[in-house]
Amino acid sequence: MSSDLLGLPEALADRAHAHLGGDAAALLRGDPWELLRVPGVTPAQADAFARDVLTDPDPQDPRRGRALVAHLLAEAARRGDTALPGAEVVAALRGLRIADPFAAVNAALDEARVMLFLEEPDVPDDAEELPDPEEWLALARYGLAEETVAEGVQRLSATAPPLEASADGEAARQALFHGVSVVTGPPDGVLAELAATGVPLAVAAVTATAAAEYPGAVSLHRLLEAREGHGGLGYARGEQWPLDAALVAVVGAEALDVEAAAALVEACPDGAHLVLFGDVDGLASLRPGRVLADLVASGAVPVTAVAPSSGPLSELVSGVRGGGLPVVAAPDREVVVVPVKDGAEAAHRAGQLLTDSIPRALGIPSDSVQVLTPGLAGTAAFNASLKAVVNPGAGVCGGFDVGDRVLVAVPLEGAPAGETGTVTEADASGLTVAFVDGKVRVPRALVARLRHGWAIPVQQAAGTRWPAVVAVFPSASGLSGALLLTALTRARTHLSIVTAAGPGLTRAAADRTPPARRTRLVGLLT
């Protein structure tokens, strides 16, 4: 890619082309603050770029103001928020030297990338005066998606008649009776009950790797028939071509972001029953929203808890849910704790477990072992060290070679975010990656959507499990109860905990504070 995009450094120019399209130069020449649409660009960088492009840039330029509004909301979305209180956006704009933040907000609203929503605050019954509605701002894509989820849940709840089938378990009975229901706990028994009723059933999971655990299941990506279009990724299934199953079950639903959830409910026709299986105590999707937790918190749908299975893994997880970190007996080495002194030793031991110890001692092949690490930043270093040991190479295309394990960081038409696969072909034109449900050709222009995947962030593992997991905690930094719980519940049969966190791991287990996200779904449903 050319590095002469109006003087931008090559790496930033490549990112600008990827996010703004082939006419990025013309777009940025007309409005240099459009650079803020590129992830990772700061207001200071955009202002410096504007000084290079414009003769005398004005900090009060309406283009700057509206771009900063969208930027603040986009940064919030990267933290998982779907919306922000308007007052918070106004205060942030003042901090960015916007003299009239209300004019900036109005300019962003006129452009239609941003939407304003009014929320009625909770009012005590004995209140003498009604307060004014609260103003919330959202990027249009997330604001509309959240409204679609709420409308879809209400529509299905209102139109789905009880299905003429019987079941013994409470969770299955609720799924057959209600248009939308939530199940927490192991889904296997409930899915078997629902399948035995003879009701047409579609089962999906957030990734094909997760779907492989359940008979007949497919990835949600495949169920909704993902398609790459000019506006980005979309789905063939929807209101105009809905799913034809009477009952739709989604496992690992804690990983549903608000846009995926919106696509799911839109694809469920009137009268269909939707049942979501998931863990509301762990991490939500890496993308905006906390759909499952909000559904539960709203009280708008029935929630049934299924008892966990027995065994050392379940005993460990139950202890963490209770705020502790128990020492469990594991005669068949279902759980192994490996204390290490620092992050470097943690990476070394993780590599040993992945490539040698687990395959040799437990008979679980290396490609069924997944290393998890907290945080996005440290994972790249882990993968660099693991690649040097597992599959050294110069990187034929985008740093990848045949044999590399990869993670889909940004969805492809053939694979959702969070999916893992292995490169089977690599040349200058792109990669071929083998995923659980088939091979996908990734042209060079889209290779940036992939990351090395021997180690993946815990935050991107929500909703998927593997036969064996190596959960690595190189320090106590950034740990929380939700993150720890997500990491420990990703293993089906074996869990190795490699930790240099010391007592920090126990402190994390005691932290029951739910992850903070600003969303509107609870209010929309109540």
Summary of the structure (lengths in Angstrom):
residues: 526
radius of gyration: 24.0
end to end distance: 50.1
largest distance: 74.1
contacts: 1795
relative contact order: 0.11
helix: 41%
strand: 21%
